Amino acid sequence: MTAPYPPPPPPPAAGKDRTTLWGVLGIVLGLICCGILGIIFGYLSIRDAKRYGQSPLLGYLAIAFGVLNIIGTAIWRASGTYPLWNDN
């Protein structure tokens, strides 16, 4: 005699999926101003993508752009030249 299979888990609520929102916010903020926020929103996007069975591509892009922003800003500051504000 075989035991019946347990019922499948209920589908996630449709209104709670913010994968695209977190990913787009992470990409925009990671490119424009705040690398740290890009990484944070990228992580949130990947977390929601895994939870709701979607592609985590936006989250990975947001993290990559956030890291590039941080590295670029560090190189720019280490060079000591600020062409936008230098009056020489």
C-alpha positions in Angstrom: 0.0 0.0 0.0 1.4 3.4 -1.0 0.9 6.5 1.0 -0.7 9.4 -1.0 1.6 12.3 -2.0 1.3 15.5 0.1 -0.5 18.4 -1.6 1.7 20.8 -3.5 2.5 24.1 -1.7 0.2 27.0 -2.5 1.4 29.4 -5.2 3.0 32.6 -3.9 0.9 35.7 -3.7 1.1 37.6 -7.1 1.1 41.1 -5.5 4.2 40.5 -3.5 6.7 39.8 -6.3 9.1 42.8 -6.5 11.9 41.1 -8.4 11.8 43.5 -11.3 11.4 46.6 -9.0 14.5 45.7 -6.9 16.5 44.8 -10.0 15.7 48.0 -11.9 16.3 50.2 -8.8 19.6 48.4 -8.2 20.8 48.9 -11.8 19.8 52.6 -11.8 21.3 53.4 -8.4 24.4 51.3 -9.1 25.1 53.1 -12.3 24.3 56.7 -11.3 25.2 57.3 -7.7 25.3 54.7 -5.0 27.2 51.4 -5.5 26.2 50.1 -2.1 22.5 50.6 -2.8 23.0 48.9 -6.1 24.4 45.8 -4.4 21.7 45.8 -1.7 18.8 46.1 -4.2 20.6 43.5 -6.4 20.6 41.1 -3.5 16.9 41.7 -2.8 16.1 41.1 -6.5 18.0 37.7 -6.5 16.3 36.7 -3.3 12.8 37.4 -4.7 13.7 35.8 -8.0 14.6 32.5 -6.2 11.5 32.8 -4.1 9.1 33.3 -7.0 10.9 31.2 -9.6 12.0 34.0 -11.9 15.3 34.9 -13.6 17.8 36.5 -11.3 19.6 38.3 -14.1 18.5 41.9 -13.1 19.9 41.2 -9.6 23.2 40.0 -10.9 23.5 43.1 -13.2 22.6 45.4 -10.3 25.4 43.9 -8.2 27.9 44.1 -11.0 27.1 47.7 -11.7 27.3 48.5 -8.0 30.7 46.9 -7.7 31.9 48.7 -10.9 30.7 52.0 -9.4 32.6 51.5 -6.2 35.8 50.5 -8.0 35.5 53.4 -10.4 34.9 55.9 -7.7 37.9 54.5 -5.7 40.2 54.8 -8.7 38.9 58.3 -9.5 39.5 59.5 -5.9 42.9 57.8 -5.7 44.0 59.6 -8.9 43.7 62.9 -7.1 42.4 64.7 -10.2 39.0 66.2 -10.2 38.5 67.7 -13.6 35.0 69.0 -12.9 36.1 71.2 -10.0 39.7 71.9 -10.8 40.2 75.6 -11.7 43.9 75.3 -12.9 
